[in-house]
Amino acid sequence: MADVVMYGTRFCPYCVAARRFFDGRGISYSDIRVDEEPARREEMRARGGGRTVPQIWINATHVGGFTDMLALEADGRLDALLEDSNS
């Protein structure tokens, strides 16, 4: 199973949409709330993420934001990332 991590905030519409996407597909993920733990925002940036939320990683691959993840889904590349637990 892939290690999925999302840095986000509670009310960001793209964060909410990403959570719904993960939940709807039965994808387990770590939801790091940078609005509740502001120091985690710097952690997100240091990991190579942008300044905006959400920022999503699947295993060692930085996917980007929600629309980036949807683009991977549309291209048929998201499932491969989710299935590859060695990335």
GUGU-780086 format. One record per residue (C-alpha): residue in three letters; x, y, z. Coordinates in steps of 0.02 Angstrom, whole numbers, padded with zeros to 5 digits, always signed. Each point is the difference from the previous one (the first is absolute). Layout:
BEGIN
ALAXYZ ...
END
This chain:
BEGIN
MET+00000+00000+00000 ALA+00064+00173-00044 ASP+00050+00127+00130 VAL-00107+00152-00041 VAL+00029+00164+00092 MET-00098+00159-00023 TYR+00040+00167+00079 GLY-00155+00109+00003 THR-00121+00106+00098 ARG-00173-00036+00063 PHE-00100+00116-00113 CYS+00105+00015-00158 PRO-00118-00059-00138 TYR+00137-00095-00091 CYS+00050-00086+00162 VAL-00181-00049+00032 ALA-00013-00065-00179 ALA+00161-00101+00020 ARG-00065-00078+00161 ARG-00163-00046-00087 PHE+00098-00074-00144 PHE+00107-00107+00116 ASP-00148-00052+00106 GLY-00106-00041-00153 ARG+00136-00112-00069 GLY+00038-00080+00168 ILE+00178+00069+00001 SER+00078+00013+00172 TYR+00099+00160+00026 SER+00082+00106+00133 ASP-00088+00168+00013 ILE+00120+00129+00070 ARG-00095+00159+00043 VAL+00116+00149-00015 ASP-00135+00116+00067 GLU-00001-00098+00163 GLU+00188-00029+00004 PRO+00081+00153-00083 ALA+00177-00069+00019 ARG-00049-00141-00118 ARG-00018+00127-00142 GLU+00189+00027+00005 GLU+00022-00189+00001 MET-00107-00008-00157 ARG+00107+00131-00086 ALA+00162-00085+00054 ARG-00062-00164-00074 GLY-00008+00087-00167 GLY-00182+00049-00001 GLY-00067+00166-00055 ARG-00070+00136+00109 THR-00182-00041-00039 VAL-00108-00141+00065 PRO-00032-00138-00026 GLN+00171-00074-00033 ILE-00008-00187-00030 TRP+00133-00135+00003 ILE-00022-00180-00052 ASN+00145-00099+00070 ALA+00153+00105-00045 THR-00084+00086-00147 HIS-00061+00178+00021 VAL-00162+00004-00098 GLY-00036+00185+00030 GLY-00175+00063+00034 PHE-00174-00069-00028 THR-00011+00051-00183 ASP+00170-00079-00031 MET-00065-00161+00076 LEU-00155+00008-00111 ALA+00113+00022-00152 LEU+00093-00159+00049 GLU-00168-00088+00017 ALA-00057+00062-00171 ASP+00164-00060-00078 GLY-00020-00171+00081 ARG+00160+00020+00102 LEU-00072+00020+00175 ASP-00041-00183+00028 ALA+00179-00050-00042 LEU+00066+00120+00131 LEU-00124-00066+00128 GLU+00046-00181-00039 ASP+00188+00028+00006 SER+00047-00011+00183 ASN+00185+00017-00042 SER-00003+00177-00075 
END
